[in-house]
Amino acid sequence: MIVMTLMLRPTRRSLLTAAGLGTGAALLAACGGSGGSSGAGRGGLAVVTSAYPLGYLVSRVGGEHVTLTDLSSPGVDAHGLELSVKQVMAVQEADLVLQVPGFQASLDDAISSHGDENVLDVSSVVSLLPTDAADEHDHDEHAAEEGEDAHEGHDHGAFDPHFWHDPSLMADLADALAERLAELAPEQAETFTAAAEDLRTELEELDAELADSFGAVDGEKAFITSHAAYVYLAERYDLHQIGIAGIDPESEPSPQRLLALEDVVEEEGVTTIFFETSASPKVAQTLASNLGIETEELDNLATQLHEDADYPQVMRENCEKLLASWT
């Protein structure tokens, strides 16, 4: 009977209510006890993440000493994450949860329902950019006139969550993660610290490589994306992102916004409009078709689309696609 109840997929509010009841342990047991339960007896600390880049850091820094549960699903919009009872219990019972506040309302709700003692708040480590930073990079005269429309509908609060497009910020979070894991497992402190140092070296090399590649291109380096998920990339490497929609991939651009983008394409010689697997490509494809230009996919990295393509590889592939659109 319990299993049948879980399969009904109750609302987020009812999930949180159920998770707070004394029957929570029984519910988790009925779910099979996989992923996200206590690390005791499982060979490592139980760590929960909700986006691929966070899981990448945990795997690299924690290694065999952590048991990772990533709440996101490959190719599915991570912004709209909804948690099952099992996942709520995993969050509550984890040794550590990595949270980007404002990114996923369901995770924020699950954390607020039981406290944040087991949470590493990414915003306490990384200086998140304000959501209106997208407007600073979307500074064309025509596009700026539609700036409010481009961001209408997002609910990420005051800050842009997509920090992982800046490798230097990923390195900073890796260091903080090593410190937190060391507090939880002091006997492995040196292992975590060494892993974070190695990862920082790799990420700094990646950062320098991307800087050289982007820096070799003269001019505005404008690119149009289906949603404004690349502000950190633009900020780090002096690019010019123009989002069809705002930070929320579910927001819809107005006809006025689309007309403004057509002017931008013509004035700046844009050759390609980029879309993402986790968001519908229809608007981007229609706009590109109307203007007779190409479409190409950029990976927003919120989830891992291919197991054999890790964070550095995807960052390099995105760079190559952007460079190809300017040459």
C-alpha positions as CSV (number, residue, x, y, z in Angstrom):
1,M,0.0,0.0,0.0
2,I,2.8,2.4,0.8
3,V,4.4,1.8,-2.6
4,M,1.1,2.5,-4.4
5,T,0.8,5.8,-2.5
6,L,4.3,6.9,-3.6
7,M,3.6,6.1,-7.2
8,L,0.8,8.8,-7.2
9,R,3.5,11.5,-7.3
10,P,2.0,13.9,-4.7
11,T,2.5,17.6,-4.9
12,R,5.7,19.3,-3.6
13,R,3.8,20.6,-0.5
14,S,2.4,17.2,0.3
15,L,5.9,15.6,-0.2
16,L,7.3,18.0,2.4
17,T,4.5,17.3,4.8
18,A,5.0,13.6,4.5
19,A,8.7,13.9,4.9
20,G,8.2,15.6,8.2
21,L,6.0,12.9,9.7
22,G,7.2,10.1,11.8
23,T,6.5,7.6,9.0
24,G,9.4,9.1,6.9
25,A,11.8,6.3,7.7
26,A,9.3,3.7,6.6
27,L,8.6,5.6,3.4
28,L,12.3,5.6,2.6
29,A,12.6,2.0,3.4
30,A,9.8,1.2,1.0
31,C,11.6,3.1,-1.7
32,G,14.5,0.6,-1.5
33,G,17.0,2.7,0.3
34,S,19.1,3.6,-2.8
35,G,21.0,6.8,-3.3
36,G,21.1,9.6,-0.7
37,S,20.8,7.6,2.5
38,S,23.4,7.9,5.2
39,G,26.9,7.0,4.2
40,A,27.3,4.8,7.2
41,G,27.8,1.2,6.0
42,R,28.0,2.3,2.4
43,G,31.7,3.1,2.3
44,G,31.5,6.9,2.3
45,L,29.8,10.1,3.0
46,A,26.3,10.6,1.5
47,V,26.4,13.7,-0.6
48,V,23.4,15.1,-2.6
49,T,23.6,17.5,-5.5
50,S,21.1,18.8,-8.0
51,A,23.1,19.8,-11.1
52,Y,25.9,18.0,-13.0
53,P,28.7,20.5,-12.3
54,L,28.2,20.1,-8.5
55,G,28.3,16.3,-8.8
56,Y,31.4,16.6,-10.9
57,L,33.2,18.4,-8.1
58,V,32.0,16.0,-5.5
59,S,33.2,13.0,-7.5
60,R,36.6,14.6,-8.2
61,V,37.2,15.8,-4.7
62,G,35.5,13.1,-2.7
63,G,36.3,10.1,-4.9
64,E,35.7,6.7,-3.3
65,H,35.0,8.3,0.0
66,V,31.6,9.7,-1.0
67,T,28.4,8.2,-2.2
68,L,26.9,10.7,-4.6
69,T,23.2,11.2,-5.4
70,D,22.5,13.7,-8.2
71,L,18.8,14.7,-8.2
72,S,18.8,15.9,-11.8
73,S,18.1,13.8,-14.8
74,P,20.1,13.9,-18.0
75,G,18.6,16.2,-20.7
76,V,15.8,17.3,-18.4
77,D,15.5,21.0,-17.4
78,A,17.2,21.1,-14.0
79,H,15.4,24.4,-13.1
80,G,12.1,22.7,-12.8
81,L,13.3,19.9,-10.5
82,E,10.5,18.2,-8.5
83,L,11.4,15.9,-5.6
84,S,9.8,12.6,-4.8
85,V,9.4,11.5,-1.2
86,K,12.5,9.3,-1.5
87,Q,14.5,12.3,-2.7
88,V,13.2,14.6,0.0
89,M,14.3,12.0,2.6
90,A,17.7,11.7,0.8
91,V,18.2,15.4,1.2
92,Q,17.3,15.3,4.9
93,E,19.5,12.3,5.7
94,A,22.5,13.2,3.6
95,D,25.8,14.0,5.3
96,L,26.1,17.0,2.9
97,V,23.9,18.7,0.4
98,L,25.2,21.3,-2.2
99,Q,22.6,24.0,-2.8
100,V,22.5,27.0,-5.2
101,P,19.8,29.0,-3.5
102,G,17.0,30.1,-5.9
103,F,18.0,27.6,-8.5
104,Q,15.4,24.9,-7.7
105,A,12.4,25.8,-5.5
106,S,11.7,22.2,-4.6
107,L,15.2,21.7,-3.1
108,D,15.1,25.0,-1.3
109,D,11.8,23.9,0.2
110,A,13.1,20.5,1.3
111,I,16.1,22.2,3.0
112,S,14.0,24.8,4.7
113,S,11.7,22.1,6.1
114,H,14.5,20.5,8.2
115,G,17.3,23.1,8.5
116,D,20.5,23.7,6.7
117,E,23.0,22.1,9.0
118,N,24.1,19.6,6.4
119,V,24.1,22.1,3.5
120,L,27.0,23.8,1.7
121,D,25.5,27.0,0.3
122,V,27.3,27.7,-3.0
123,S,26.5,31.4,-2.7
124,S,28.5,31.5,0.5
125,V,31.6,30.5,-1.6
126,V,31.0,31.9,-5.0
127,S,30.0,35.5,-5.8
128,L,26.9,34.9,-7.8
129,L,26.0,37.5,-10.4
130,P,22.7,39.3,-10.2
131,T,20.0,38.2,-12.5
132,D,20.1,41.6,-14.3
133,A,23.7,40.9,-15.3
134,A,22.2,39.2,-18.4
135,D,20.9,42.7,-19.4
136,E,24.5,44.1,-19.1
137,H,25.7,41.6,-21.7
138,D,22.5,41.9,-23.7
139,H,23.3,45.6,-24.4
140,D,22.3,46.0,-28.0
141,E,20.0,49.0,-28.4
142,H,17.2,46.9,-29.8
143,A,17.5,44.0,-27.5
144,A,17.9,46.1,-24.4
145,E,14.5,47.7,-25.1
146,E,13.0,44.3,-24.6
147,G,15.2,43.4,-21.6
148,E,12.4,43.0,-19.1
149,D,10.4,40.8,-21.5
150,A,13.4,38.6,-22.0
151,H,13.6,37.8,-18.3
152,E,9.9,37.7,-17.6
153,G,8.8,34.5,-15.8
154,H,12.0,33.5,-14.1
155,D,11.9,32.8,-10.4
156,H,15.6,32.5,-9.5
157,G,15.5,35.4,-7.2
158,A,18.2,38.0,-7.2
159,F,21.0,35.8,-8.5
160,D,21.9,33.9,-11.6
161,P,22.7,30.2,-10.6
162,H,24.7,29.2,-13.7
163,F,28.1,29.9,-12.1
164,W,29.7,26.7,-13.5
165,H,30.4,28.3,-16.9
166,D,33.4,30.0,-15.2
167,P,36.1,27.4,-14.4
168,S,37.7,29.7,-11.8
169,L,34.5,29.7,-9.7
170,M,34.4,25.9,-10.0
171,A,37.9,25.8,-8.6
172,D,36.9,28.0,-5.6
173,L,33.9,25.7,-4.8
174,A,36.2,22.6,-5.0
175,D,38.4,24.1,-2.3
176,A,35.4,24.9,-0.1
177,L,34.0,21.4,-0.7
178,A,37.3,19.8,0.4
179,E,37.2,21.8,3.6
180,R,33.6,20.7,4.3
181,L,34.3,17.1,3.6
182,A,37.3,17.2,5.8
183,E,35.2,18.4,8.6
184,L,32.9,15.4,8.1
185,A,35.7,12.8,7.7
186,P,38.9,14.2,9.3
187,E,40.8,11.0,8.6
188,Q,40.5,11.8,4.9
189,A,41.3,15.5,5.1
190,E,44.6,15.2,3.3
191,T,43.1,13.2,0.5
192,F,40.3,15.7,-0.1
193,T,42.7,18.7,0.0
194,A,45.1,17.0,-2.5
195,A,42.2,16.1,-4.8
196,A,41.0,19.7,-4.7
197,E,44.5,21.0,-5.4
198,D,44.8,18.7,-8.5
199,L,41.4,19.8,-9.7
200,R,42.2,23.4,-9.3
201,T,45.3,23.0,-11.5
202,E,43.2,21.3,-14.2
203,L,40.5,24.0,-14.0
204,E,43.0,26.8,-14.1
205,E,44.6,25.2,-17.2
206,L,41.1,25.0,-18.8
207,D,40.5,28.6,-17.9
208,A,43.7,29.8,-19.6
209,E,43.0,27.7,-22.6
210,L,39.5,29.1,-23.1
211,A,40.8,32.6,-22.5
212,D,43.4,32.2,-25.2
213,S,40.8,30.7,-27.6
214,F,38.2,33.4,-27.1
215,G,40.9,36.1,-26.9
216,A,42.1,35.3,-30.4
217,V,38.8,36.5,-31.9
218,D,38.5,40.2,-32.6
219,G,35.2,42.2,-32.4
220,E,32.0,41.9,-30.4
221,K,31.9,38.1,-30.1
222,A,28.1,38.1,-30.0
223,F,26.1,34.9,-29.7
224,I,22.3,34.3,-29.4
225,T,21.1,31.6,-27.1
226,S,17.6,30.1,-26.4
227,H,17.9,31.1,-22.8
228,A,20.4,33.4,-20.9
229,A,22.4,30.7,-19.2
230,Y,25.9,31.8,-20.2
231,V,26.3,35.1,-18.4
232,Y,29.3,33.8,-16.4
233,L,30.9,32.6,-19.6
234,A,30.4,36.0,-21.2
235,E,31.6,37.8,-18.1
236,R,34.8,35.7,-17.8
237,Y,35.9,35.8,-21.4
238,D,34.5,39.2,-22.6
239,L,31.7,37.7,-24.8
240,H,28.3,39.2,-25.7
241,Q,25.5,36.9,-24.9
242,I,22.0,37.7,-26.2
243,G,19.2,35.6,-24.8
244,I,16.0,34.9,-26.7
245,A,14.4,34.1,-23.3
246,G,15.7,35.0,-19.8
247,I,17.4,32.9,-17.2
248,D,14.3,30.7,-17.0
249,P,14.2,28.4,-20.1
250,E,10.4,28.2,-19.8
251,S,9.9,31.9,-20.3
252,E,8.5,32.9,-23.7
253,P,9.8,35.9,-25.7
254,S,7.3,38.4,-27.0
255,P,6.8,39.2,-30.7
256,Q,8.6,42.5,-30.0
257,R,11.6,40.7,-28.6
258,L,11.8,38.4,-31.7
259,L,11.7,41.4,-34.0
260,A,14.4,43.1,-32.0
261,L,16.6,40.0,-32.3
262,E,16.1,40.0,-36.0
263,D,17.6,43.5,-36.1
264,V,20.5,42.3,-33.9
265,V,21.3,39.4,-36.3
266,E,21.4,41.7,-39.2
267,E,23.4,44.4,-37.6
268,E,26.0,42.2,-35.9
269,G,26.3,39.6,-38.6
270,V,25.2,36.7,-36.4
271,T,25.5,33.4,-38.3
272,T,24.2,30.9,-35.7
273,I,21.4,30.7,-33.1
274,F,22.2,28.3,-30.3
275,F,19.6,26.1,-28.5
276,E,19.8,23.6,-25.7
277,T,18.6,20.0,-25.3
278,S,16.9,20.7,-22.0
279,A,14.7,23.4,-23.4
280,S,12.5,23.4,-26.5
281,P,14.5,24.5,-29.6
282,K,11.4,25.5,-31.6
283,V,11.7,29.3,-31.0
284,A,15.4,29.3,-31.9
285,Q,14.9,27.1,-34.9
286,T,12.0,29.2,-36.2
287,L,13.9,32.4,-35.7
288,A,17.0,31.0,-37.5
289,S,14.8,29.6,-40.4
290,N,13.1,33.0,-40.9
291,L,16.5,34.7,-41.1
292,G,18.2,32.0,-43.2
293,I,21.0,31.3,-40.6
294,E,22.2,28.2,-38.9
295,T,21.3,26.6,-35.5
296,E,23.6,24.8,-33.2
297,E,23.4,23.2,-29.8
298,L,25.2,24.5,-26.7
299,D,25.3,22.4,-23.6
300,N,24.2,24.4,-20.5
301,L,25.9,21.7,-18.3
302,A,23.1,21.6,-15.8
303,T,22.9,17.9,-16.5
304,Q,25.3,15.5,-18.1
305,L,24.0,14.6,-21.5
306,H,26.7,12.0,-22.3
307,E,28.5,9.9,-19.8
308,D,31.8,10.1,-21.8
309,A,31.7,13.9,-21.9
310,D,32.8,15.4,-18.6
311,Y,32.8,19.1,-17.6
312,P,36.1,20.1,-19.2
313,Q,35.3,18.4,-22.4
314,V,31.9,20.1,-22.7
315,M,33.4,23.5,-21.9
316,R,35.9,22.9,-24.8
317,E,33.1,21.7,-27.1
318,N,31.0,24.8,-26.4
319,C,34.0,27.0,-27.0
320,E,34.6,25.4,-30.4
321,K,31.0,25.8,-31.5
322,L,31.1,29.5,-30.5
323,L,34.4,30.1,-32.3
324,A,33.0,28.4,-35.4
325,S,30.0,30.8,-35.4
326,W,32.4,33.8,-35.6
327,T,34.6,32.5,-38.4
